[in-house]
Amino acid sequence: MAQGKKAESDKNNWEKPERFWDFNVASELTKEIVATYQDQKGINHIEGVDIPQRSAVLSALDSLLEVMFPGYTGNHNFHPACVEFVIGYHLDHVYRLLTEQVKKACVYADTHENAEECAEEVVLELFRKIPAIREALKSDAQAALDGDPAAHSVDEIVIAYPGLKAIAIHRIAHELYTAGVPLIPRVMTEYAHTLTGIDIHPGARIGKSFFIDHGTGVVIGETAVIGANVKLYQGVTLGAMSFPKDERGQLIKGKKRHPDIGDNVTIYSGATILGDITIGHDSVIGGNVWITETIAPHSKVTIPPPDLKIKQRSPDIA
């Protein structure tokens, strides 16, 4: 009892400082943090040119997805009489947002003498390609419906399937990537990666009727080329075997380093395919294989089944 009273007395006698956060503390901590900005490690952009705004890019992307899949978000009542009005509204919204962000990207990379004119041309060219992108997405949705016995309708695939969302965002970002726009395509595809767990570099070239089943953990590298009617399962990696370096030991950018996948190929879960190799058309790649050499067309690649050891358990054991 005496010890309890002493502890209570010590607690009452402890004097709390009047202020934990005051001018002196704030000034000291601020100076310590700002001092870390003085090196050249590259994670601060204080004196640099204005860079694209991620939130604006993603707002434009959301509107583009509305154009690609009108009516599926439930944000608008798409009565036939108002379709042109709603689509026109979204295109205008995208044009205003995206031209400004592409202009910033072009200024950042110093890739064009007239960044504003370049931005307008890029966005208008993207708009011109929307019909073709939608045709590809129709084939992707149909491939999912045909390839997944659990899918009951195209509506279900568009609303719920992460693979189609990742592919849709990739097909938009790829057009900007091929137009030479820096930063923005990667912002878009990494956003898709965050949403779906599917990591597709915007540089990858992907044919029609592409289906990613389940999708979690799929990785497709920058220089990968995928043919038509290709199906991937979760955990597939189309990656690089090694990274070439120059005489100074620096990575050489832009070299072909990822696989080419032929038409009508199915790649099962966990397969890892690395390097500038080719998987021949009409081939089947089994789960968990590791491939670093070219595979001829009409091949089936598997690994031997594991040596399973099975013991009968007593029914009395829980």
Secondary structure, DSSP 8 states (H G I E B T S, - for coil): -HHHHHHHHHHHH----S-SS-HHHHHHHHHHHHHGGGSSSS---SSS-----HHHHHHHHHHHHHHHSTTSSSSS---GGGHHHHHHHHHHHHHHHHHHHHHHHHHHHT--S-HHHHHHHHHHHHHHHHHHHHHHHHHHHHHHHHH-TT---HHHHHHH-HHHHHHHHHHHHHHHHHTT--SHHHHHHHHHHHHHS-EE-TT-EE-SS-EESS-TT-EE-TT-EE-SS-EE-TT-EEE-S---B-TTS-B-TT---S-EE-TT-EE-TT-EEESS-EE-TT-EE-TT-EE-S-B-TT-EE-------------TT--
